[in-house]
């Protein structure tokens, strides 16, 4: 299935290979051709598709048909822009959307990548990106990005780098430095490194393993979570992952989470995809155990008793690709919920959708939720947006999610490059 810190000095490199290649792009202070002043609600913008008690309402003036998308009553969707093979999206401090667009083959098989990190501003506030501006280029193997510590962090193959960043910048203003060179293991297919920073300042990054990893008690760390702490290769935190493809930190609880794509074709062995908290010392089982107490079939009986138990799981093939957390501006029951885009099964895209998982407001942890056949409850997980898995394969596959500071949920698609946003009907702009 194709889804398929320590006191070491940081090495400094020049960013000659990664450069801004659009010198004619106007700065954000330049007046746009058309300016729609803030006011009203996002869902009243031309082209919005609104789900109301009376049915679907389309605001005239749009150019992209989103009528196929099913949303809960009280929300709208709107086209934003397109970047080929959009594998990760993150918001800059000034509100510009940054998109990682690689060309190296990896899980998902998206086409049209630009081997670049691209930014999509909306200076006229019409709900649509004004342009796709290359910020860094020469990056065939890039996915992870974040803004922290007055820097922009990004992935270039096995390296995690950062470059000084000030609000509103649309071209690099300084040189890059290497924050870490991940040498624990480098998978040819699960090469993406995604990362985020916890409330306490800790940076966590993912590292992928392979389907073929051998269950061996003496095996070295391969797939798992690293702490980026000044150690040249990062410091292992949690192990037992096959393909931890996304990581995100939840604000207010000093908690971070990873989404894990588990062993392919293992549904009949008790396998399940997972959303898990990142904690020191956790072992999530791969390649020996499907879950706590359940070894994979055909292996010499491994001891799975010490494997950590997950509270959120998905069917093998649902393929959770990312996660972010809804702000307080979203209505109940979605306030604070974890939103996870599911990529669906390769070929058919069955199961492709966006789900919401309720979070305990006291602990900040997800409530128990699963859609696996062996699960006993799915009450805390609900389908929020559907339509990608309608059998037509006409709408691509949801791959990444990020909430903007204004409260909109942005959803990227690595298959066709489309990026849309979703908002409550009464969200002000």
C-alpha positions, 0 to 999 in steps of 0.5 A, a space after each residue: 500500500 502506497 501511503 503509503 538539545 547537550 551543548 554541541 555547536 550548530 553548524 552554519 551553512 550558507 543558503 546558496 542552494 535555497 533562494 528566493 527566485 521571484 524578485 519581481 514579487 511585490 512586497 506586502 505593503 504594495 497596494 493590491 489591485 483589488 482590496 476587499 476590506 475586512 468586515 462581515 463573515 468569511 462565509 459571505 465571500 464570493 464562492 463560499 459553499 455554505 451548509 445551512 439548515 435549509 440546505 446548501 447555499 452557494 455565494 455567487 462569484 466563485 470559480 471552483 465547484 465545492 458542492 461535492 464536499 459534505 460539511 456539518 450544518 453551520 459551516 462553509 468551504 471556500 477555494 484558496 489556491 493550488 500548489 502541486 504536491 502540497 505536503 505540509 502547510 503552516 502559517 507565518 506570523 503575518 498570516 501568509 500560508 507556507 506550503 512544502 512542495 517536494 518532488 522526491 517520491 514518498 507516501 501518497 504519490 502526489 505529482 507536480 511538486 516544485 521542489 520548493 517551499 511556496 508562500 500564498 498571501 491573500 493581501 486583498 482579503 478576498 479569501 483567495 491566494 493572490 499568487 504562489 511565491 517561491 520562498 526557498 527552492 532547490 528542495 526536492 525532499 522537503 516537508 517539515 516546516 514551522 515558525 519559532 524563535 524568530 526563525 523559519 525551520 524547514 527540512 532538506 532531506 535528512 537535515 533540519 535547518 532554520 533561517 531568520 524570519 521576521 513578520 511579513 518577509 517574502 524572501 530570505 533575509 539571512 543565511 540558513 544554519 543546520 539545527 540537526 542532521 538526522 542520522 539515526 536512519 534514513 528511509 528511502 520512502 518515509 523520508 519526511 521529517 515533520 516537527 513542532 515546538 511544545 509550550 516549554 520550547 522543546 522541538 520534536 521531529 519525526 523519523 520514519 522506518 520501513 515496512 520491512 524492518 525486522 523485529 529484533 530486540 537488539 535493533 537500533 532506533 529507526 522510526 520514532 520521535 526525536 528531540 531537537 536539542 543541540 545533539 547533532 542527530 537529535 535525541 530519541 524520545 519515543 520509538 516503535 513507529 513505522 511512519 510517523 508522518 505528522 507532528 503537532 503541539 497543542 497549546 496550553 497543555 505542553 502536549 505534542 502528538 504524532 500521527 502514525 501510519 502503521 504496518 501495511 496490510 495488517 488489519 487482520 493482525 490487529 494493526 491500526 493507524 494511530 494518533 499518539 501523545 509524544 512522551 519520553 520512553 514510549 514504545 509504540 510496538 513496530 515492527 514487532 507489535 500491532 498494539 499493547 499485548 498483540 504481536 504481529 502474526 508470523 513473528 517469534 512471539 515478541 513480548 508486547 506487554 511493555 508497548 504503550 496503549 493508544 487511545 485513538 486509532 484508525 483502520 489500516 488504510 484510513 491513513 492519518 496524515 496530519 493533525 491540528 487543534 481547533 480554536 475557541 472560536 469554533 462552536 461546540 462540539 468542535 471547540 479544541 478538537 483534534 482535526 485529522 485528515 485521512 488520506 484514504 486507501 490507495 487506488 480507491 481513496 476509500 476512507 478519505 475524509 476529515 475527522 474531528 476527535 474530542 479533547 478532554 479540556 482538563 488534560 488536553 488528551 484525546 478522548 478514546 476514539 476508534 473506527 477499527 472493527 475491534 474498537 468498542 466506541 467511536 463516540 469521540 470521533 466524528 466525520 467532519 468533512 467528506 466527499 473525497 472517497 466518493 468513488 470518482 477520485 475526482 477531488 484528490 485526497 486531504 493530506 494536511 491541516 492548519 488553523 489560521 490565526 483568524 480561525 479558519 481551517 486550511 486543508 491541503 491536498 497532495 494529490 491535486 494540489 488544491 488548498 481550501 479553507 473551512 469556517 463556521 458560518 458566523 466567523 468574523 473577518 
